[in-house]
Amino acid sequence: MNILKIIKRKQKLIYIKMLDNLEQYFMTNNNIIEWTNNIVEQHKYKRNDIMKSPKKPVIKKDLPYLHINKKDGLFWAFYYMLNGEFSYMTIHNVFSTEKLEKINYVQTIRENKAILKKYKLKSTYIEDQLLNTPVIDIKTFFILCVLNNISFIVYNKHFYWKHICSSNIFIINNQEKDVYLYTGTTMENEKENVTKNRLEVINVNKVIGSISSYKMIDLKEICDKLNINMFHTSGKKKKKQEIYQELIQLI
């Protein structure tokens, strides 16, 4: 019996010690007050840390060009010009809208073959561009704008194309895979900036004519505009063929 009492007493002591160790986790008033104080102190520390290293505000700058952030940039630039900013910005399904629009324009092309003939464009070529290529070319963009009476100037690094039929003119920067549409307020200044150092493409089917269509005086004007040196480093004047080849390399 004495042994059993001793064992029970030891067990009781163990339980008491365990309870003492667990007391800090009990939901007592003292513990709650202590936990709350710790939370407040931690919160204050974080706020002070934030105040020491504030985030710099992001300043948005008004850009004069809108990036047509779609795969077929020229087609969507045309869509923007024809339908306006709101329609462009609120498209829900780009893929299906693009396909349906292009299919509809195939019929328009077929109904206006006389206009295509004026610009020496084949309807079968334009239809193929609309239905079978992921990105339309400048010829297809050109005729879509002509058929819808849209005035535009579209340019790249060295050349520009234009069709002016009204005072409401759009300017498009077509640089490789990226297309940008001018949305600034100084249209006349931008037109001058675009055209003064670029060569106008007269024939939509050819960026430049054949070598026989240029005289040396014509090539000199082109060289002045595109900043092409007409002389070798030795000081000797370049031949007509040499200048023409340099012009070809810019295409």
C-alpha positions, 0 to 999 in steps of 0.5 A: 500500500505504501508503494502505491501511495508513493507512485500516486504522489509522484504522478500527481507531482508530474501532472502539477508540473505539466500544468505549470508548464502549460499555464502560459498557453491558457486563455487567462486574462493575464495571458490575453493582456500580454498577447495583445501588448505583443501584437501592438508592439509588433504592429508599431514596429512594422509601421515604423519600418515602412515609414523609413523606406516609403515607396516611390510613386509611379508617375504615368507619362502621356505617350503620343503613340498608342501601342497596338498590342495585337499580333496583326498590328496593321489590321488592328490599327485599321480597326481602331481608325474605322471603329474608334477607340471605344470599340477597340478597347472593349473587344472581348474575344480578339481571335474571333473578332479578327476572323469575322472582320476579315471574312466580311472584308473578303466580300467587300474586296470582291465587290470593289475590284475596279478600285483594286485595279486602279492600284494594280492590286489583285483581289485574290492576293488581298483575299489570301492575305485576309484569310490565310496569313496571320499578319496582313501586309502594307498593300492589304492595309492600304486597300482596306483604308482606301475602301473605307475612305480613311486618310493615313500616313504609315511609316517605317525607318526609311519610307512612308506610304500615304492616302489622303482623302480628308482632313482627319489623318491618322499616323501609324508607326510600323516598325517591324513587328510593332505597330503604334498609332499617333494619338498626340495633339500636334498632328501637323508637327508629327506629319512634318517629322515623319516625312522630312527624312523619309522617302514617299512610296508612290507605288504601293506594289513597289517600295522603289522603282527600277534603276532605269526610272531614276536619274542621278539628280533623282538619286541625289535628292533621295540620298539627301533625304535618307542621309546616304553618302554619295561619295566613297571614303576616298572622295570618289563619287559613287556610281549610279548602280552603287547608290541604287544598291545602297537604297535597295538595302534599306528596304 
